[in-house]
């Protein structure tokens, strides 16, 4: 009996350091995962703040703010504190203002390649993060897919604004052929997102722009043909 107790004691003495080392590693892994979630969520918030209301609808912003508040709740339940967690009151206020319609709307358009690149990077990060949302079981996959479609349309709309801006400069420099090509590319980009209701208005506008340039180009071509004859 004494021998058995001694063997058990020796086994425990061997296992205890392993157990404590495992527990320490598990705690460190948990801290890394929480830190990563907090950092990703803070960057997601930064990306949302970068993007004009022209590109992200009220519906989509409400969706993301509610998700971020859910993440903060998860972090607080895990007794994790960070700069992002401390923004809970700010996010609640932002969400309340947004839902009530009191938040000031900013509809700035992309006007340069640099601005487009910044908006594009922010939208791509948002899309990457959205793929993690179903794993957290916060919302249904159908809702997530709906907002993915809206974010992709936001990218197409930003690209449209850049091309229209560039086409306007081409027209000022009497480069109507180049302007026409940019309008057509912009139209093609928006038409790929026809499932979004807002795209219909943009399609009509671009078609009108294309027709205006085509009229000038064809009119000019028709005038030069008799001269060549």
C-alpha positions, 0 to 999 in steps of 0.5 A, a space after each residue: 500500500 505504501 509503495 502504491 501511494 509512493 508511485 501515485 505521488 511520484 506520478 503526480 509530481 511528474 504530471 503537475 509541472 506538465 499540467 501547469 505548463 499546459 494551463 499557462 500555454 492555454 492562457 497565453 493562447 487565449 490572450 493572443 486570440 482575444 488580442 487578435 479579435 480586439 485588434 481586428 475589430 478596431 481596424 474594422 471600425 477604422 475602415 468603416 469611419 474611412 468610407 463615405 456614406 455614399 458607399 456604405 448605406 445606413 443599413 450596412 453601418 448599423 449591421 457592423 456597429 451592432 456586430 462590433 458591440 457584440 464583440 465588445 460584449 464577448 471581450 468584456 465577458 472574458 475580462 479582456 480590456 483594450 483600447 477598442 473595448 473602451 470605445 463601447 460608449 462611443 459605439 452605442 452613441 454612434 449607433 443610436 444617432 445612426 438609427 434615429 437619423 440624427 447623424 450628419 451624412 457625408 457623401 464625399 465621392 472618390 476624386 483621385 486614384 489615391 482616394 480610391 486606393 484608400 477606400 478600396 483597401 478599407 472595403 477589402 478589409 471589411 469583406 475579409 472580416 465579414 467571412 469570420 462573422 458566420 463562425 461567431 454565429 452572430 447573424 445568419 449567413 443569409 444576412 451576411 451574404 446580403 451585406 457582402 453584396 452591398 459592400 461589393 457594390 460600394 467598391 464598384 460605385 467608388 470605381 465608377 466615381 473615379 472613372 467619371 472624374 477622370 472622364 470629366 478631365 478627358 472631356 476638358 482636354 478634348 479627349 472624348 474617345 478616352 472619356 467615352 471608354 471610361 464611361 463604358 467601363 464604369 457602366 460595365 462595373 455597375 451593371 455587374 451589381 444589378 441586384 442592388 436596387 441603387 444601381 439602377 439610378 447609376 446605370 441610367 446616369 451613365 447611359 445618359 453620359 455615354 449617349 451625350 459623348 457619342 452624339 458629339 463624337 458621331 456628329 463630329 465624324 459625320 462633319 468630317 466625312 463630306 470633307 474627305 469626299 
